[in-house]
Amino acid sequence: MSEDILENTIKVQRAKINLTQEQLADLVGVTRKTINTIENGKFVPSTLLAIKLARVLGVTVEELFILK
């Protein structure tokens, strides 16, 4: 049985709109470390946080997170 892996494009999407991890964190109400751990695949965000991230970055949740 294979394990599902959740990948994300947060770093790419941030770069498109010139946001730092700190700026994105402030906009969604979390710490920079939280953004870092999500980007590196160490932490899976809640549904609410995933929606907030997608809205701030101007993409859909499906564009931001990819289940492999």
N, C-alpha and C positions, 0 to 999 in steps of 0.2 A: 504494500500500500504506500503510495507516494504522499509526501507532505506538501500541502499547499503553501505557496510563497507569495506574499503580498509585496509587490514592487511599487515604487512611486516615481513621479516626475516633478516633485516639489522643487528640487534644486534648479531644474531646467526652467520651470514656470516662473520661479523667483527671478532668475536671470533675465528673462524676457521683459520684466517690468522693473528691473533694477532695484529689487528689495533685498536687504540683508536678512539673515536669520533673525536678528534682533528686531528689525522693523516688522517682519511678518508675525513674530511672536507677540509683539505689542498689539497688532491689529486683531489677532484672534484671542488674546487674553491668556497666553501661556508663556513659559520661559523660553529663552533661546535654546537651552539644553533640550527641551521637549522637541522643538523643531529639528534640532540636530539628530536626536535619537530616532525620530520618525524618518527623516531623510536617509539615514543609514540602515534602516530596516530593523532596528533594535526594539522599536515600540510601535504597536498598532494603535492608531488613534480611535477614540470613540466615534460613533456615527455623527454625533453633533460636531465634534472637532473637524472631522473630515469634510462635512458640509461647509463649515466656516472657512476652512482653508480653500476649498474650491471656489467659494464666492469671492473671497479676497483676491485670489489669483485669476479669476475670470474664466474658469474652465469648469467642466462637469466633474463630478466625483469619479466617474468612469475614466476620464482623461487623466486624472491625478493619481489614481490607484489602479494597478493592474494585477489581477490574480493569476498567478502562473501555476 
